[in-house]
Amino acid sequence: MPHLAIFNSVIFCCKKFYFWQIAILYSLFAFVCAQYFGIMAIEEQKEMSIVAIATLFRLFVDIFIPLLVFLYFNNLFITKQIDFILSRGLDRTNIMISWIASFGVIIFGSLILSFVFLVPAVSPQNLLIWLFSLFLEGSIMMLIGALISLLSRSLVVQIFVFLALYLLLRSLGSLIGPLDDPNIISPILNSDSHTLLLRIFSILLPRLDCCARSGWLVYGLQGDVAIFAMGAIQCFVLFWLLLYVLIDLFNGLYDL
């Protein structure tokens, strides 16, 4: 069971780094930018505003919350709070689950901000689909952030590794897409070994291009039902896999 003391420490970290104040200011900034992009659009101004604010909220969930994870774990080790937590005799598995659940609550709170700004302009069904997909995507990125935090003590290394991995995961669809196009002639794509390797990567790595697409808010799923299902199933499976890796790493493999 998650421990309330762990949850309180995560909430205190949010207060220490002014996370919610930054989240509110960021939401206002996203709203203003979305209105500007909508005004500048020649056609579909409302749709342009929706896509713009959805993209900015997606970046917040995918990048700012893992950044909070980095700051939290670095603060744990710098201030030796981790020693205090472990000295209380708490089960390490429950500690890790408590951390993940606490950051999951923060992701949910961030989605509420998104809901407040998007609900006046988007149909409830499209909004709930998009928020559900964004929650799964944000949870995966949060787990990846926690894994990087346990593997590296350097905040700079954590941030750069995470950003590089995030760019790879966001562009994975562009790398895999040409595999199914017979008109593309490439020594890399026409090699069976390279093709197999890329397809394996597309299975093992989370396909962020299949999650939280901004177009779903405007047009609904339409022909993207299979893409939505694939992204949701993959995120669900990878969530439990990453959680298992984190628990195993924290229990035995990681030298505190």
C-alpha positions in Angstrom: 0.0 0.0 0.0 1.2 3.5 -0.8 2.6 5.4 2.2 1.1 8.8 3.1 4.5 10.1 4.2 6.0 9.4 0.8 3.1 11.3 -0.8 3.6 14.2 1.5 7.3 14.4 0.6 6.4 14.6 -3.1 3.8 17.3 -2.4 6.4 19.2 -0.4 8.8 18.9 -3.3 6.1 20.5 -5.5 5.8 23.4 -3.1 9.6 23.7 -2.8 10.1 24.1 -6.6 6.8 26.1 -7.1 5.5 23.4 -9.4 1.8 24.4 -9.2 2.5 28.1 -9.5 4.6 27.3 -12.6 1.8 25.1 -13.9 -0.8 27.8 -13.6 1.4 30.4 -15.3 2.3 27.9 -18.0 -1.4 27.3 -18.6 -2.1 31.0 -19.0 0.9 31.3 -21.3 -0.4 28.3 -23.4 -3.9 29.9 -23.6 -2.5 33.2 -24.8 -0.2 31.5 -27.4 -3.1 29.4 -28.6 -5.3 32.5 -29.1 -2.5 34.2 -31.0 -2.0 31.1 -33.3 -5.7 31.0 -33.9 -5.9 34.7 -34.9 -2.9 34.2 -37.2 -4.5 31.2 -39.0 -6.3 31.9 -42.3 -8.8 29.2 -41.9 -10.1 27.0 -39.0 -9.0 29.5 -36.4 -10.8 27.8 -33.6 -9.3 24.4 -34.6 -5.8 26.0 -34.7 -6.2 27.3 -31.2 -7.3 23.9 -29.9 -4.4 22.1 -31.5 -1.9 24.7 -30.2 -3.0 24.6 -26.6 -3.2 20.8 -26.6 0.3 20.6 -27.9 1.6 22.9 -25.2 -0.2 21.0 -22.5 1.2 17.7 -23.9 4.7 19.1 -23.7 4.1 20.2 -20.1 3.0 16.7 -19.1 5.7 14.9 -21.0 8.7 17.1 -20.1 7.9 19.3 -17.0 6.7 16.4 -14.8 9.7 14.2 -15.5 11.8 17.3 -14.7 10.1 17.4 -11.3 10.9 13.7 -10.9 14.6 14.5 -11.5 14.5 17.3 -9.0 12.8 15.2 -6.4 15.2 12.3 -6.6 18.2 14.5 -6.7 16.9 16.3 -3.7 16.4 13.0 -1.9 20.0 12.0 -2.3 21.6 15.4 -1.8 19.7 16.0 1.5 20.0 12.3 2.6 16.3 12.0 2.9 16.5 8.6 1.2 18.5 7.4 4.2 15.8 8.6 6.6 13.1 6.9 4.5 14.9 3.6 4.4 15.8 3.8 8.1 12.0 3.6 9.0 11.9 0.0 7.9 9.5 0.6 5.0 9.3 -2.0 2.3 11.2 -0.8 -0.8 8.5 -2.1 -3.1 5.9 0.0 -1.3 8.2 3.0 -1.3 8.6 2.8 -5.1 4.9 2.3 -5.7 4.2 5.2 -3.4 6.5 7.5 -5.4 4.9 6.4 -8.7 1.4 6.8 -7.3 2.2 10.3 -6.0 3.6 11.5 -9.4 0.5 9.9 -11.0 -1.7 12.1 -8.9 0.4 15.1 -10.1 -0.1 14.0 -13.7 -3.9 13.8 -13.0 -3.9 17.3 -11.5 -2.1 18.6 -14.6 -4.8 17.0 -16.8 -7.4 18.8 -14.8 -5.8 22.1 -15.8 -5.9 20.9 -19.4 -9.6 20.0 -19.0 -10.5 23.4 -17.6 -9.0 25.2 -20.6 -10.2 22.8 -23.3 -13.7 21.8 -22.2 -15.4 25.0 -23.5 -14.2 24.4 -27.0 -14.0 20.6 -27.4 -16.7 17.9 -27.3 -16.6 15.9 -24.1 -16.1 12.6 -25.8 -13.0 13.8 -27.8 -11.6 15.5 -24.8 -11.9 12.4 -22.5 -10.2 10.2 -25.2 -7.4 12.7 -25.6 -6.9 13.1 -21.8 -6.9 9.3 -21.3 -4.2 8.9 -23.9 -2.2 11.7 -22.5 -2.4 10.2 -19.0 -1.0 7.0 -20.3 1.8 8.8 -22.3 2.6 11.0 -19.3 2.8 8.0 -17.0 5.3 6.3 -19.3 7.5 9.4 -19.5 7.3 9.8 -15.7 8.5 6.2 -15.3 11.3 6.7 -17.8 12.3 9.8 -15.8 12.3 7.8 -12.5 14.4 5.1 -14.2 17.0 7.7 -15.5 17.0 9.3 -12.0 18.0 6.0 -10.4 20.7 5.2 -13.0 22.4 8.6 -12.9 23.1 11.1 -10.1 23.9 14.1 -12.5 20.9 16.3 -13.1 22.4 17.6 -16.4 23.0 14.1 -17.7 19.4 13.1 -16.7 17.9 16.0 -18.6 19.9 15.5 -21.7 19.4 11.8 -21.8 15.7 12.2 -21.3 15.3 14.9 -24.0 17.2 12.8 -26.5 15.1 9.8 -25.7 11.9 11.9 -25.9 12.8 13.2 -29.3 13.5 9.7 -30.5 10.1 8.4 -29.2 8.2 11.3 -30.7 9.8 10.8 -34.1 9.7 7.0 -34.0 6.7 6.9 -36.3 8.6 8.8 -39.0 11.4 6.3 -38.8 9.1 3.3 -39.0 6.6 4.6 -41.5 8.8 4.2 -44.6 9.1 0.5 -43.9 5.7 -0.1 -45.4 6.2 2.2 -48.4 7.3 0.1 -51.4 8.3 3.2 -53.4 11.1 4.1 -51.1 14.5 2.6 -52.1 17.1 2.7 -49.4 20.0 0.4 -48.6 18.9 0.6 -44.9 15.2 0.1 -45.3 15.6 -2.7 -48.0 17.9 -4.7 -45.7 16.0 -7.4 -43.9 18.2 -7.2 -40.8 17.8 -3.4 -40.6 14.0 -3.6 -41.1 13.6 -6.3 -38.5 15.7 -4.2 -36.0 13.5 -1.1 -36.6 10.3 -3.1 -36.1 11.7 -4.6 -32.9 12.4 -1.0 -31.7 8.9 0.0 -32.6 7.6 -2.7 -30.3 9.9 -2.3 -27.4 9.9 1.5 -27.3 6.7 3.5 -26.6 5.2 4.9 -29.7 4.4 8.4 -28.6 3.2 9.3 -32.1 0.2 7.0 -31.4 -0.8 8.8 -28.2 -2.6 12.1 -27.5 -2.8 13.3 -31.1 -4.1 16.9 -31.1 -6.3 16.1 -34.1 -8.4 13.8 -32.0 -9.7 16.9 -30.1 -11.0 18.4 -33.3 -12.1 15.5 -35.5 -12.3 12.6 -33.0 -10.7 9.3 -33.6 -12.3 8.6 -37.0 -9.8 6.4 -38.8 -7.4 6.4 -35.9 -9.2 3.8 -33.7 -6.5 1.2 -34.4 -3.7 3.7 -33.7 -5.4 4.7 -30.4 -5.8 1.1 -29.3 -2.2 0.2 -30.2 -0.8 3.2 -28.3 -3.0 2.5 -25.3 -2.2 -1.2 -25.2 1.5 -0.6 -25.6 1.6 2.1 -22.9 -0.3 -0.2 -20.5 2.1 -3.1 -21.1 5.2 -0.9 -20.9 3.9 0.7 -17.7 3.9 -2.5 -15.8 7.2 -3.5 -17.3 8.9 -0.3 -16.4 7.4 -0.4 -12.9 8.8 -3.9 -12.4 12.2 -2.8 -13.6 12.1 0.2 -11.2 11.1 -2.0 -8.2 13.7 -4.6 -9.0 16.4 -1.9 -9.5 15.5 -0.2 -6.2 15.2 -3.4 -4.3 18.5 -5.1 -5.2 20.5 -3.9 -8.2 20.8 -0.2 -7.2 23.5 0.5 -4.6 22.4 3.2 -2.3 
